[in-house]
């Protein structure tokens, strides 16, 4: 082949067409590299660290590549309004049997946001490997696309591919925009995924306002390779199409839920949680999700992340960026101590600290009592980096009996420093007396009814009525007292209400001054050992 297609490097350039309305094909491609003779040896083409913007159709266009590296480029179409489609990175490897293609650590975004044509389609990264034996790596890229029509975050077609390596690893893909009609949004579209393929550790996140034909996290058919350890979160799609038209995946049929996708080809370790990106509007796609932290699988082909940081060798993060979250439980701020009376109720209050470098929102928390069922809640407030926050669970703790209760409070999930993610508080309760029922004694001159406000017992002056008091259970050393109040709250205990016969009998002989009153009587039994009482 011609020497002109070998040893080409385009590095650290800004490519901009200078107009938002150009429509001819030559002026709508940022970088174009072709291999006219379809050479299979190493062309050594390196496209790195370039800013390619407002190009129209193709940010980077490569045809029949062999030995191609596309890395650390920013490709965006922020101001271009013309044309019907835009490809961020386009790689056409039709019938190739050459040297590896590497598409890594690129930031592709804003391809069709401002196009005036309502049917403009956006392809973030496009790899066409029909009958191609080229190895390829599409790793550590960030793709953020809004669109009213078709969106493909990563398109990788591998019909009859015999590639030894076919990787889509550690990418972050976000889809948004308002879409109607025949619109379709695909996070990853990989028809005929080869047996060598590994599609893992990717974030695929959709937050479209959708009333179109469908949203799919991963759309595949006749897939043979691995697709585990991905975070596919499409639950944030809104609009009339949310639910019925939104699917975690497709493999010969829709797999609408995560469970259905896992049972098919999605792998048992794939998850669906909101990644809580730090600030997508400024291009910061660092996740802050504790539920997603450290949920990836260690891969030899993915030693570093988008920024070049070394990934964990055992529990890497899913997505293009490793991130650090450390929520420390500073204290469990409960007041109950070693001598509380049961039943005992108290709010569960905890102070946490954000030891990470970024603000956190939506921190999941949980508590248990003596290792029992988890009570879960979420801190919805934003906790700034380095700040503390006091949080009260919405569900109080209720403690019963004479027991020691350990309340364990912690972060619900594995952050990057689990050694400081929980705390405890111990409360010791003593059971209060129970029982002590009243019954009609042999001396009862009044009328014994049910004794409730709508059906009270009735007596008059000069009629002595006595109630027998049954001993309470759980205690033997106790003191019994009586009180009587009017419906207005006045204490009238001294006007004819007393305990007799060793506090075993309540005697009532109300004075004339109480005629016509409804009197509420209360018996209080106090444990002389613990001080706990029951009324």
Buried (B, 14 or more C-beta within 10 A) or exposed (E): BEEEBBEBEBEEBEBBBEBBEBEEEEEBBBBEBEBEEBBBEBBBBBBBBBBBBBBBBBBBBBBBBBBBBBBBBBBBBEBBBBBBBBBBBBBBBEEBBBBBBBBBBBBBBBBBBBBEBEBBBBBBBBBBBBBBBBBBBBBBBBBBBBBBBBBBBBBBBBBEBBBEBBBBBBBBBBBBBBBBEEBBBBBBBBBBBBEBBBBBBBBBBBBBBBBBBBBBBBBBBEBBBBBBBBBBBBBEBBBEBBEEBBBBBBBEEBBBEBEBBBEBBBBEBBBBBBBBBBEBEEBEBBBBBBBBBBBBBBBEEBEBBBEEEEBEEEBBBBBBBBBBBBBBBBBBBBEBEEEBBBEBEBEBBBBBBBBBEBBBBBBBBBBBBEEEEEBEBBBEEEBEEEEEBEBEBEEEBEBEEBBEBEBBBBBBBBBBBBEBBBBBBBBBBBBBBEEBEBEBBEEBEBEBEEEEEEEBBEBBEEBEBBBBBEBBEBBEEBEBBBBBBBEEEEEBBEBBBBBEEEBBBBBBBBEEEBEEBEBBBEBBBBBEEBEBBBE
